[in-house]
Amino acid sequence: MNPQTEEKLENTKAQMRKGVLELCILSIIAEEEAYPSDIIQKLKASELIVVEGTLYPLLTRLKNAGLLTYVWRESNSGPPRKYFQLTEEGKEFLDALHSTWNELVFAVAQSTKNISTNE
């Protein structure tokens, strides 16, 4: 693959990751209340690399949209920590987002089923 094509591919991959990041973050928080560094670790374990500079603004946006709330918890290793939880509205939103994701995955699979790869 030539360098320009590789660069285009990397840009497209980044856009795809950004598109599903909200779904992944809400899904992680739905399991249990979560501290941002725990969210980052779970995303990394799934090979979705996210830095704090990306995560914190997204968490703030989701909180301001009424989808998340947070509680402060004491920490043994420093100041209190902010743990995020889904609100009732956040749970409904996540359910709808997950359904939308499943519909999209199906549509993409149907649209691309005739593509053969050289792998």
C-alpha atoms as an extended CHARMM CRD file, in Angstrom:
* protein
*
       119  EXT
         1         1  MET       CA              0.0000000000        0.0000000000        0.0000000000  PROA      1               0.0000000000
         2         2  ASN       CA              1.4060000000        3.4100000000       -0.8610000000  PROA      2               0.0000000000
         3         3  PRO       CA              1.9570000000        6.0160000000        1.9010000000  PROA      3               0.0000000000
         4         4  GLN       CA             -1.0040000000        8.1790000000        0.8620000000  PROA      4               0.0000000000
         5         5  THR       CA             -3.3620000000        5.2020000000        0.9450000000  PROA      5               0.0000000000
         6         6  GLU       CA             -2.0070000000        4.1430000000        4.3350000000  PROA      6               0.0000000000
         7         7  GLU       CA             -2.5720000000        7.6650000000        5.6690000000  PROA      7               0.0000000000
         8         8  LYS       CA             -6.1390000000        7.7140000000        4.3220000000  PROA      8               0.0000000000
         9         9  LEU       CA             -6.7810000000        4.3240000000        5.9110000000  PROA      9               0.0000000000
        10        10  GLU       CA             -5.4590000000        5.4930000000        9.2970000000  PROA      10              0.0000000000
        11        11  ASN       CA             -7.6600000000        8.6050000000        9.1290000000  PROA      11              0.0000000000
        12        12  THR       CA            -10.7190000000        6.5070000000        8.3070000000  PROA      12              0.0000000000
        13        13  LYS       CA             -9.9350000000        4.0740000000       11.1430000000  PROA      13              0.0000000000
        14        14  ALA       CA             -9.6750000000        7.0060000000       13.5640000000  PROA      14              0.0000000000
        15        15  GLN       CA            -13.0540000000        8.3490000000       12.4380000000  PROA      15              0.0000000000
        16        16  MET       CA            -14.6600000000        4.9140000000       12.8570000000  PROA      16              0.0000000000
        17        17  ARG       CA            -13.2570000000        4.5960000000       16.3760000000  PROA      17              0.0000000000
        18        18  LYS       CA            -14.5670000000        8.0350000000       17.3200000000  PROA      18              0.0000000000
        19        19  GLY       CA            -17.9720000000        7.0480000000       16.0140000000  PROA      19              0.0000000000
        20        20  VAL       CA            -18.2750000000        4.0520000000       18.3180000000  PROA      20              0.0000000000
        21        21  LEU       CA            -16.4600000000        5.4790000000       21.3410000000  PROA      21              0.0000000000
        22        22  GLU       CA            -19.6260000000        6.8560000000       22.9360000000  PROA      22              0.0000000000
        23        23  LEU       CA            -21.3190000000        3.4500000000       22.7000000000  PROA      23              0.0000000000
        24        24  CYS       CA            -18.2940000000        1.7280000000       24.2370000000  PROA      24              0.0000000000
        25        25  ILE       CA            -17.9210000000        4.2180000000       27.0830000000  PROA      25              0.0000000000
        26        26  LEU       CA            -21.6050000000        4.1000000000       27.9920000000  PROA      26              0.0000000000
        27        27  SER       CA            -21.5020000000        0.2880000000       27.8580000000  PROA      27              0.0000000000
        28        28  ILE       CA            -18.5410000000        0.1800000000       30.2490000000  PROA      28              0.0000000000
        29        29  ILE       CA            -20.2410000000        2.5290000000       32.6930000000  PROA      29              0.0000000000
        30        30  ALA       CA            -23.4680000000        0.4970000000       32.4330000000  PROA      30              0.0000000000
        31        31  GLU       CA            -21.6160000000       -2.5120000000       33.8910000000  PROA      31              0.0000000000
        32        32  GLU       CA            -20.6980000000       -0.5820000000       37.0590000000  PROA      32              0.0000000000
        33        33  GLU       CA            -19.8100000000        2.9240000000       38.0930000000  PROA      33              0.0000000000
        34        34  ALA       CA            -16.4350000000        3.7540000000       36.6100000000  PROA      34              0.0000000000
        35        35  TYR       CA            -13.4570000000        5.9930000000       37.2390000000  PROA      35              0.0000000000
        36        36  PRO       CA            -11.9790000000        7.5030000000       34.0380000000  PROA      36              0.0000000000
        37        37  SER       CA             -8.6900000000        5.6090000000       34.2580000000  PROA      37              0.0000000000
        38        38  ASP       CA            -10.6770000000        2.3550000000       34.6040000000  PROA      38              0.0000000000
        39        39  ILE       CA            -12.5990000000        3.2710000000       31.4520000000  PROA      39              0.0000000000
        40        40  ILE       CA             -9.3290000000        3.9100000000       29.6010000000  PROA      40              0.0000000000
        41        41  GLN       CA             -7.9370000000        0.5480000000       30.7440000000  PROA      41              0.0000000000
        42        42  LYS       CA            -11.0310000000       -1.3300000000       29.5680000000  PROA      42              0.0000000000
        43        43  LEU       CA            -10.9380000000        0.4430000000       26.2130000000  PROA      43              0.0000000000
        44        44  LYS       CA             -7.2290000000       -0.3690000000       25.8230000000  PROA      44              0.0000000000
        45        45  ALA       CA             -7.9550000000       -4.0230000000       26.6190000000  PROA      45              0.0000000000
        46        46  SER       CA            -10.3830000000       -3.9470000000       23.6870000000  PROA      46              0.0000000000
        47        47  GLU       CA             -7.7370000000       -2.2830000000       21.5260000000  PROA      47              0.0000000000
        48        48  LEU       CA             -9.5570000000        1.0500000000       21.4980000000  PROA      48              0.0000000000
        49        49  ILE       CA             -6.7870000000        3.3990000000       22.5450000000  PROA      49              0.0000000000
        50        50  VAL       CA             -8.1000000000        6.5830000000       24.1530000000  PROA      50              0.0000000000
        51        51  VAL       CA             -6.2240000000        9.2940000000       26.0020000000  PROA      51              0.0000000000
        52        52  GLU       CA             -7.5120000000       11.3780000000       28.9040000000  PROA      52              0.0000000000
        53        53  GLY       CA             -7.6700000000       14.4420000000       26.6580000000  PROA      53              0.0000000000
        54        54  THR       CA            -10.2890000000       12.6540000000       24.5720000000  PROA      54              0.0000000000
        55        55  LEU       CA            -12.1680000000       10.9220000000       27.3840000000  PROA      55              0.0000000000
        56        56  TYR       CA            -12.7600000000       13.8010000000       29.8230000000  PROA      56              0.0000000000
        57        57  PRO       CA            -14.4750000000       16.1410000000       27.3380000000  PROA      57              0.0000000000
        58        58  LEU       CA            -16.6700000000       13.2600000000       26.1740000000  PROA      58              0.0000000000
        59        59  LEU       CA            -17.6340000000       12.3610000000       29.7590000000  PROA      59              0.0000000000
        60        60  THR       CA            -18.4530000000       16.0160000000       30.4280000000  PROA      60              0.0000000000
        61        61  ARG       CA            -20.5900000000       16.2070000000       27.2810000000  PROA      61              0.0000000000
        62        62  LEU       CA            -22.4700000000       13.0190000000       28.2340000000  PROA      62              0.0000000000
        63        63  LYS       CA            -23.0010000000       14.3530000000       31.7650000000  PROA      63              0.0000000000
        64        64  ASN       CA            -24.2610000000       17.6990000000       30.4530000000  PROA      64              0.0000000000
        65        65  ALA       CA            -26.6430000000       15.8050000000       28.1530000000  PROA      65              0.0000000000
        66        66  GLY       CA            -28.1710000000       14.1140000000       31.2120000000  PROA      66              0.0000000000
        67        67  LEU       CA            -26.8760000000       10.6500000000       30.3170000000  PROA      67              0.0000000000
        68        68  LEU       CA            -24.3180000000       10.4000000000       33.1310000000  PROA      68              0.0000000000
        69        69  THR       CA            -23.9860000000       11.4870000000       36.7110000000  PROA      69              0.0000000000
        70        70  TYR       CA            -21.1070000000       11.0640000000       39.1010000000  PROA      70              0.0000000000
        71        71  VAL       CA            -20.2920000000       10.5330000000       42.7450000000  PROA      71              0.0000000000
        72        72  TRP       CA            -17.1220000000       11.3600000000       44.6190000000  PROA      72              0.0000000000
        73        73  ARG       CA            -15.3610000000        8.4460000000       46.3350000000  PROA      73              0.0000000000
        74        74  GLU       CA            -12.4740000000        8.6600000000       48.7650000000  PROA      74              0.0000000000
        75        75  SER       CA             -9.1870000000        7.2680000000       47.4890000000  PROA      75              0.0000000000
        76        76  ASN       CA             -6.3970000000        5.5450000000       49.3940000000  PROA      76              0.0000000000
        77        77  SER       CA             -3.8230000000        7.0370000000       47.0500000000  PROA      77              0.0000000000
        78        78  GLY       CA             -4.7260000000       10.7020000000       46.7870000000  PROA      78              0.0000000000
        79        79  PRO       CA             -7.6920000000       13.0410000000       46.4930000000  PROA      79              0.0000000000
        80        80  PRO       CA            -11.2840000000       11.8260000000       46.0950000000  PROA      80              0.0000000000
        81        81  ARG       CA            -12.1510000000       10.3830000000       42.7100000000  PROA      81              0.0000000000
        82        82  LYS       CA            -15.1140000000       11.0410000000       40.4430000000  PROA      82              0.0000000000
        83        83  TYR       CA            -16.9720000000        7.8310000000       39.5070000000  PROA      83              0.0000000000
        84        84  PHE       CA            -19.4600000000        7.9990000000       36.6650000000  PROA      84              0.0000000000
        85        85  GLN       CA            -22.8500000000        6.2410000000       36.5330000000  PROA      85              0.0000000000
        86        86  LEU       CA            -25.5960000000        6.0880000000       33.9270000000  PROA      86              0.0000000000
        87        87  THR       CA            -28.7770000000        8.0070000000       34.6180000000  PROA      87              0.0000000000
        88        88  GLU       CA            -32.1430000000        6.4770000000       33.7490000000  PROA      88              0.0000000000
        89        89  GLU       CA            -32.1090000000        8.5610000000       30.5830000000  PROA      89              0.0000000000
        90        90  GLY       CA            -28.5790000000        7.2790000000       29.9100000000  PROA      90              0.0000000000
        91        91  LYS       CA            -29.7770000000        3.6750000000       30.2050000000  PROA      91              0.0000000000
        92        92  GLU       CA            -32.5770000000        4.3080000000       27.7100000000  PROA      92              0.0000000000
        93        93  PHE       CA            -30.1770000000        6.1020000000       25.3750000000  PROA      93              0.0000000000
        94        94  LEU       CA            -27.6650000000        3.2430000000       25.5760000000  PROA      94              0.0000000000
        95        95  ASP       CA            -30.3710000000        0.6880000000       24.7570000000  PROA      95              0.0000000000
        96        96  ALA       CA            -31.4150000000        2.7020000000       21.6990000000  PROA      96              0.0000000000
        97        97  LEU       CA            -27.7980000000        3.2990000000       20.6720000000  PROA      97              0.0000000000
        98        98  HSD       CA            -27.0310000000       -0.4110000000       20.9750000000  PROA      98              0.0000000000
        99        99  SER       CA            -30.0340000000       -1.2750000000       18.7850000000  PROA      99              0.0000000000
       100       100  THR       CA            -28.8890000000        1.2940000000       16.2380000000  PROA      100             0.0000000000
       101       101  TRP       CA            -25.3870000000       -0.2200000000       16.3180000000  PROA      101             0.0000000000
       102       102  ASN       CA            -26.7520000000       -3.7250000000       15.6900000000  PROA      102             0.0000000000
       103       103  GLU       CA            -28.8200000000       -2.4500000000       12.7550000000  PROA      103             0.0000000000
       104       104  LEU       CA            -25.7560000000       -0.6980000000       11.3360000000  PROA      104             0.0000000000
       105       105  VAL       CA            -23.5340000000       -3.7680000000       11.7150000000  PROA      105             0.0000000000
       106       106  PHE       CA            -26.1440000000       -5.8560000000        9.9080000000  PROA      106             0.0000000000
       107       107  ALA       CA            -26.5160000000       -3.2940000000        7.1150000000  PROA      107             0.0000000000
       108       108  VAL       CA            -22.7560000000       -3.0300000000        6.6270000000  PROA      108             0.0000000000
       109       109  ALA       CA            -22.3830000000       -6.8190000000        6.6300000000  PROA      109             0.0000000000
       110       110  GLN       CA            -25.1010000000       -7.1040000000        3.9870000000  PROA      110             0.0000000000
       111       111  SER       CA            -23.6150000000       -4.3160000000        1.8930000000  PROA      111             0.0000000000
       112       112  THR       CA            -20.0890000000       -5.7250000000        1.9850000000  PROA      112             0.0000000000
       113       113  LYS       CA            -20.6940000000       -9.4650000000        1.8570000000  PROA      113             0.0000000000
       114       114  ASN       CA            -19.4640000000       -9.7240000000       -1.7170000000  PROA      114             0.0000000000
       115       115  ILE       CA            -16.0850000000       -8.1580000000       -0.9680000000  PROA      115             0.0000000000
       116       116  SER       CA            -13.2060000000      -10.5830000000       -0.9350000000  PROA      116             0.0000000000
       117       117  THR       CA            -10.0170000000       -9.7850000000        0.9270000000  PROA      117             0.0000000000
       118       118  ASN       CA             -6.5000000000      -10.7060000000       -0.0050000000  PROA      118             0.0000000000
       119       119  GLU       CA             -5.6590000000      -12.0130000000        3.4610000000  PROA      119             0.0000000000
